[in-house]
Amino acid sequence: MKRNHRTLKAWQQAMDLVESVYAATSTFPAHEQFGLTSQMRRAAVSVPANVAEGFARNGSKELLHFLGIASGSLSELDTLVELAGRLNYFEQAEELQGKVDEVSGLVMGLAASIRRKL
């Protein structure tokens, strides 16, 4: 049976987070298109992409490696959301921060569960 990353709650919520980031950044100033907008979108997309790639690999250690990358992208996104909020680029910064925290908890929880099985 093929392992399917789509069944992981961490991947599902990360995909929802990407949609939220795209929606939020669509209202950013035009001069940020290649700056903060692009950075936030890349960091957000990196999360479900790395969860999926790690899940497709052969082994728990490789999955943990990719979950670590996803976690790093979440930390980067957390910082960028904070910055965009401080610059008053959008009003949903706190709401988006909550989604980042939720996905971070799921990714860290998944990693902890895998470590317990090693």
trRosetta pair geometry for C-beta under 8 A, 3 or more apart (Angstrom, degrees):
i j d omega theta_ij theta_ji phi_ij phi_ji
3 55 6.0 -148 132 162 122 92
3 56 7.0 -177 80 -103 109 45
4 7 5.2 83 92 -9 97 103
4 55 8.0 -2 129 140 14 134
5 8 5.5 -41 -169 13 58 118
5 11 5.0 123 158 -74 92 165
5 51 6.2 135 -163 125 124 86
5 52 4.1 154 98 -119 171 67
5 55 4.0 140 -89 66 99 152
5 56 6.8 -52 -38 -44 119 83
6 11 6.4 -110 -109 102 28 139
6 12 7.3 75 -169 -71 54 87
8 11 4.2 81 76 6 104 104
8 12 6.8 -174 93 -9 55 84
8 51 6.4 -149 93 163 149 124
8 55 6.6 -134 -24 -86 143 149
8 110 7.0 36 -160 -110 120 146
9 12 5.5 -54 -144 39 36 114
9 13 6.0 30 160 -14 70 108
9 106 5.8 -125 108 -148 95 133
10 13 6.3 -59 -144 42 24 104
10 14 6.1 28 155 -22 61 112
10 51 5.6 -166 114 -133 109 148
10 103 6.8 100 -155 -158 68 72
10 106 4.0 175 -99 136 79 111
10 107 5.1 118 -153 -77 129 59
10 109 7.7 -169 -74 61 117 94
10 110 5.0 -55 -32 -27 150 143
11 14 5.6 -57 -146 37 29 114
11 15 6.5 33 154 -23 64 102
11 48 5.2 91 -153 -140 70 90
11 51 4.7 -166 -86 111 86 138
11 52 6.1 93 -126 -63 129 80
11 55 7.5 -40 -58 -17 136 149
12 15 5.9 -54 -155 30 29 111
12 16 6.8 28 148 -16 62 104
13 16 5.4 -49 -151 35 39 115
13 17 6.4 46 147 -25 66 101
13 99 7.8 -168 175 -166 96 84
13 102 6.2 -116 178 122 141 107
13 103 5.0 -171 119 -96 110 85
13 106 5.7 118 49 11 142 163
14 17 5.3 -47 -150 31 36 117
14 18 6.7 43 149 -24 63 97
14 47 4.3 -147 -154 120 123 113
14 48 3.8 165 109 -66 119 86
14 51 6.0 153 21 5 160 144
14 70 7.4 -48 -114 -162 151 124
14 103 5.1 110 -84 -148 69 131
14 106 7.8 -136 -43 80 89 132
14 107 7.6 72 -68 -62 122 111
15 18 5.6 -45 -154 27 35 114
15 19 6.9 37 148 -17 62 100
15 48 5.0 67 -64 -84 70 160
16 19 5.7 -52 -156 34 36 113
16 20 6.5 36 148 -19 67 105
16 99 7.3 -127 112 -157 99 125
17 20 5.5 -55 -150 37 35 113
17 21 6.3 35 153 -20 68 104
17 44 5.9 -152 126 -153 95 103
17 47 6.7 -10 77 66 135 151
17 48 7.9 167 51 -35 101 105
17 99 5.1 162 -109 148 90 116
17 100 6.7 108 -144 -84 132 53
17 103 5.1 -33 -43 -41 149 150
18 21 5.7 -54 -148 35 31 111
18 22 6.4 31 154 -18 65 105
18 41 7.9 68 -154 -151 80 65
18 44 4.7 144 -108 145 65 110
18 45 5.7 79 -125 -85 123 57
18 47 7.3 -159 -59 51 96 107
18 48 6.4 -68 -28 7 130 125
19 22 5.8 -55 -149 36 30 110
19 23 6.3 29 154 -18 65 107
20 23 5.7 -55 -148 37 31 111
20 24 6.2 29 156 -18 66 109
20 96 5.9 171 142 -115 121 89
20 99 5.7 37 63 83 165 174
21 24 5.8 -55 -143 39 30 110
21 25 6.0 17 163 -10 66 113
21 40 5.5 -163 -169 147 115 102
21 41 6.0 162 129 -98 118 55
21 44 4.0 -140 26 -67 164 165
21 77 7.2 -68 -100 -151 140 124
21 96 7.0 103 -87 -149 65 125
22 25 6.2 -63 -140 44 24 102
22 26 6.4 41 156 -41 61 102
22 41 6.3 68 -88 -115 72 104
22 44 7.6 -145 -38 89 73 152
23 26 5.9 -48 -156 11 28 118
24 27 7.0 -73 -179 31 36 99
24 28 7.9 51 134 -42 66 96
24 40 7.9 -88 86 141 112 149
24 84 7.8 93 144 128 119 153
24 90 5.2 76 -170 -178 93 174
24 92 5.6 -122 -111 69 112 122
24 96 5.7 6 -63 -76 162 144
25 28 5.0 -21 -161 -10 61 122
25 36 7.7 -161 -131 119 110 83
25 37 4.4 131 -178 -136 120 82
25 40 5.5 173 -76 78 137 133
25 41 6.1 -109 50 -55 163 97
25 84 7.9 -80 -97 -130 81 158
25 90 7.8 -84 -80 -38 37 144
27 89 7.6 144 100 162 85 77
27 90 6.0 110 76 -97 117 102
28 32 4.6 -82 149 75 122 133
28 33 7.6 164 93 -72 111 50
28 36 6.5 -151 -160 87 153 109
28 37 4.9 -165 61 -75 148 107
28 84 7.1 -68 -104 -143 118 120
28 89 5.0 10 -119 -176 84 123
28 90 7.0 -56 -76 -42 74 105
29 32 5.0 90 68 2 81 104
29 89 6.8 -99 -3 -127 87 98
30 33 5.8 -10 -171 -31 50 112
31 35 7.4 9 135 12 66 127
32 35 4.7 -84 -148 60 60 106
32 36 4.6 -30 -167 42 116 97
32 37 4.9 115 126 -18 91 98
32 89 7.1 -3 4 -126 171 141
33 37 5.3 -32 -127 50 29 142
33 38 6.8 57 150 -38 45 99
34 37 7.5 8 -20 56 15 100
34 38 5.4 12 -149 -14 33 142
35 38 6.5 121 52 29 12 100
35 39 6.8 -30 157 -6 43 110
36 39 5.7 -58 -140 40 31 111
36 40 6.0 30 163 -19 67 108
36 80 6.4 159 -155 -163 86 102
36 83 6.9 -142 -126 105 127 119
36 84 5.8 144 168 -83 138 99
36 87 7.8 -134 -60 41 172 155
36 89 7.2 -150 104 -54 149 172
37 40 6.2 -61 -150 36 23 107
37 41 6.4 17 157 -14 62 111
38 41 5.9 -60 -147 39 28 109
38 42 6.2 26 158 -18 66 109
39 42 5.9 -57 -145 37 28 108
39 43 6.3 26 158 -17 64 108
39 76 7.8 -118 168 157 99 112
39 80 5.7 -164 113 -116 110 145
40 43 5.9 -56 -147 38 28 109
40 44 6.2 27 156 -18 64 110
40 77 6.4 90 -145 -133 68 79
40 80 4.7 -172 -88 133 85 140
40 81 7.1 106 -128 -66 119 66
40 84 6.9 10 -69 -39 145 143
41 44 5.8 -57 -146 38 29 111
41 45 6.2 26 158 -17 66 109
42 45 5.9 -56 -143 39 29 108
42 46 6.3 40 154 -31 62 106
43 46 5.7 -52 -154 25 29 120
43 47 7.5 39 151 -32 59 94
43 73 4.9 168 -165 -169 71 84
43 74 7.8 151 164 -76 102 21
43 76 4.5 -141 -128 99 134 113
43 77 4.1 176 125 -68 127 86
43 80 6.3 156 26 14 154 145
44 47 6.2 -46 -168 10 37 112
44 73 7.6 174 -69 156 15 113
44 77 5.6 101 -69 -110 69 138
45 48 7.2 -64 -163 43 41 90
45 49 5.9 35 151 -18 72 123
46 49 5.6 -70 -143 46 28 114
46 50 5.8 23 166 -18 70 112
46 69 7.2 -110 165 145 109 97
46 70 6.9 -179 130 -114 81 56
46 73 3.9 -158 94 -119 123 154
47 50 6.4 -63 -149 36 20 102
47 51 6.6 18 156 -16 60 108
47 70 4.8 85 -142 -155 59 91
47 73 5.1 -153 -66 95 74 129
47 74 5.9 76 -100 -63 122 86
47 77 7.5 -36 -43 -14 124 147
47 103 6.4 33 173 153 151 140
47 107 7.3 -98 -160 -70 101 144
48 51 5.4 -52 -144 38 38 114
48 52 6.1 39 157 -20 69 106
48 70 7.9 91 -51 -128 18 122
49 52 5.9 -58 -150 38 27 110
49 53 6.2 23 155 -17 64 109
50 53 5.6 -50 -136 39 34 110
50 54 6.0 35 162 -18 66 107
50 66 4.6 -175 177 -179 85 90
50 67 7.2 160 132 -82 106 25
50 69 4.6 -145 -145 91 151 111
50 70 4.1 -165 83 -63 124 88
50 73 6.8 160 7 3 140 139
51 54 6.1 -59 -148 39 25 109
51 55 6.3 25 155 -21 62 111
51 66 6.9 160 -89 131 22 110
51 67 6.8 57 -104 -98 69 70
51 70 5.3 57 -52 -85 79 157
51 107 6.9 -110 -86 -112 115 100
51 110 7.9 52 -135 82 109 163
52 55 5.8 -58 -147 35 28 111
52 56 6.5 23 156 -18 63 109
53 56 5.8 -61 -151 36 31 109
53 57 6.9 42 150 -35 63 99
53 66 5.4 -160 87 -137 93 149
54 57 5.6 -45 -156 13 37 117
54 62 6.3 180 -146 130 72 75
54 63 4.2 103 162 -136 101 53
54 64 7.5 165 -163 7 133 18
54 65 6.7 -178 -116 68 111 70
54 66 2.7 -157 -67 63 113 136
54 67 5.7 -156 114 -37 175 70
54 69 7.9 175 -54 38 122 109
54 70 7.6 -88 -3 -19 137 121
55 63 6.1 62 -84 -121 41 109
55 66 7.9 -109 -17 83 54 143
57 62 3.7 -114 131 118 147 137
57 63 6.0 -167 59 -60 111 66
57 66 6.9 159 -2 -13 135 135
58 62 6.6 59 61 24 47 147
59 62 4.9 88 72 11 91 102
59 63 7.0 -155 102 -6 47 89
60 63 5.4 -55 -148 38 36 114
60 64 6.2 40 154 -22 69 103
60 114 5.1 173 -158 -176 108 111
60 117 6.8 -150 -115 87 158 108
60 118 5.9 -161 107 -83 146 95
61 64 5.6 -50 -149 34 32 114
61 65 6.7 40 149 -24 62 101
61 118 7.6 87 -68 -114 79 130
62 65 5.4 -47 -153 28 37 117
62 66 6.7 27 153 -10 66 103
63 66 6.0 -60 -152 41 33 104
63 67 6.2 34 151 -20 68 107
63 114 6.2 -142 96 -135 123 163
64 67 5.5 -53 -142 38 32 113
64 68 6.4 41 153 -25 63 102
64 111 5.8 98 -130 -141 78 91
64 114 5.8 -159 -72 103 95 138
64 115 6.9 91 -108 -68 134 83
65 68 5.7 -56 -159 30 29 115
65 69 6.9 28 146 -17 63 101
66 69 5.4 -44 -150 32 41 114
66 70 6.4 46 149 -20 66 101
67 70 5.4 -48 -148 36 37 115
67 71 6.3 42 149 -23 65 103
67 107 5.7 168 -163 -176 92 92
67 110 6.3 -149 -126 94 141 109
67 111 4.5 175 126 -79 147 106
67 114 7.6 160 2 26 157 145
68 71 5.5 -50 -147 34 32 114
68 72 6.5 36 152 -20 63 102
68 111 7.3 102 -60 -117 66 144
69 72 5.6 -52 -152 34 33 114
69 73 6.6 35 150 -19 65 103
70 73 5.6 -54 -152 35 33 112
70 74 6.5 36 149 -21 64 103
70 107 5.3 -146 111 -142 121 143
71 74 5.5 -50 -151 33 34 114
71 75 6.7 36 150 -18 64 101
71 104 6.8 87 -134 -140 75 80
71 107 5.4 -177 -76 122 82 133
71 108 6.5 87 -108 -71 124 80
71 111 7.4 -21 -47 -27 134 152
72 75 5.6 -52 -152 34 35 111
72 76 6.5 36 150 -18 65 103
73 76 5.5 -50 -148 36 35 114
73 77 6.2 36 152 -19 66 105
74 77 5.5 -51 -144 38 33 112
74 78 6.3 43 152 -27 64 102
74 100 5.9 148 -164 -169 89 89
74 103 6.2 -159 -115 99 129 105
74 104 4.6 156 154 -88 150 93
74 107 6.6 -173 -23 31 150 151
75 78 5.5 -46 -148 29 32 118
75 79 6.8 32 153 -16 61 102
75 104 7.8 95 -60 -114 63 128
76 79 5.9 -58 -157 35 32 110
76 80 6.4 26 150 -15 67 110
77 80 5.6 -57 -144 41 34 110
77 81 6.1 37 156 -22 68 104
77 100 5.6 -165 108 -122 112 126
78 81 6.0 -53 -147 34 26 110
78 82 6.5 29 152 -19 60 107
78 97 6.9 75 -139 -135 76 79
78 100 5.1 159 -85 146 79 148
78 101 7.8 85 -107 -63 116 68
78 104 7.6 19 -59 -57 127 143
79 82 5.6 -55 -152 35 31 114
79 83 6.4 31 152 -19 65 106
80 83 5.5 -51 -146 36 34 113
80 84 6.3 34 155 -18 66 105
81 84 5.8 -53 -145 38 30 110
81 85 6.3 33 153 -20 63 107
81 93 5.7 146 168 -151 87 81
81 96 5.2 -154 -142 109 133 118
81 97 5.5 172 122 -77 139 75
81 100 6.2 -146 3 -27 155 149
82 85 5.8 -58 -152 36 28 113
82 86 6.4 27 153 -18 64 107
82 93 7.2 104 -104 -175 30 122
82 97 7.2 74 -69 -96 73 119
83 86 5.6 -55 -148 36 32 111
83 87 6.3 22 156 -11 66 109
84 87 5.8 -60 -146 44 31 107
84 89 4.4 -71 -170 48 85 128
84 90 6.1 10 145 24 113 99
84 93 6.3 -178 91 -101 89 111
85 88 7.5 31 178 -76 34 32
85 89 7.4 -79 -69 40 23 82
85 90 7.1 -61 -91 65 60 74
85 93 2.9 77 -90 -131 117 167
85 94 7.3 100 -122 -42 146 61
85 97 7.7 -15 -38 -44 149 119
90 93 6.1 137 86 -50 88 80
90 96 7.9 49 101 -8 133 139
92 95 4.5 -53 -169 47 84 118
92 96 5.4 86 127 -25 92 99
93 96 5.8 -60 -145 41 28 108
93 97 6.1 36 154 -26 64 106
94 97 5.4 -49 -147 31 31 117
94 98 6.7 37 152 -22 61 100
95 98 5.7 -51 -158 29 32 114
95 99 6.9 30 147 -16 63 102
96 99 5.6 -51 -153 34 39 112
96 100 6.5 43 148 -21 67 101
97 100 5.6 -51 -150 34 34 114
97 101 6.4 35 151 -19 65 105
98 101 5.6 -53 -149 36 32 113
98 102 6.3 35 152 -23 65 104
99 102 5.5 -49 -146 33 33 114
99 103 6.5 28 157 -13 65 104
100 103 6.1 -59 -149 40 29 105
100 104 6.1 33 152 -23 64 110
101 104 5.5 -55 -145 36 29 116
101 105 6.4 34 155 -22 63 103
102 105 5.8 -54 -155 32 29 112
102 106 6.7 26 150 -16 63 105
103 106 5.5 -54 -150 36 37 112
103 107 6.3 34 153 -18 69 105
104 107 5.9 -55 -145 38 30 108
104 108 6.1 24 158 -13 66 110
105 108 5.9 -58 -141 43 27 106
105 109 5.9 31 157 -22 64 111
106 109 5.6 -54 -142 37 27 114
106 110 6.3 30 156 -21 63 105
107 110 5.8 -52 -149 34 29 112
107 111 6.5 29 152 -17 62 107
108 111 5.6 -54 -148 38 33 113
108 112 6.3 35 153 -21 66 105
109 112 5.7 -52 -145 35 31 111
109 113 6.4 34 154 -21 63 105
110 113 5.7 -54 -150 34 30 113
110 114 6.6 28 153 -17 63 105
111 114 5.8 -56 -150 36 32 109
111 115 6.4 34 152 -21 66 105
112 115 5.6 -52 -147 34 33 113
112 116 6.6 37 153 -24 64 102
113 116 5.9 -51 -153 28 31 113
113 117 7.0 22 151 -13 61 107
114 117 5.8 -64 -157 38 36 109
114 118 6.9 47 147 -37 67 97
115 118 5.7 -43 -154 11 39 117
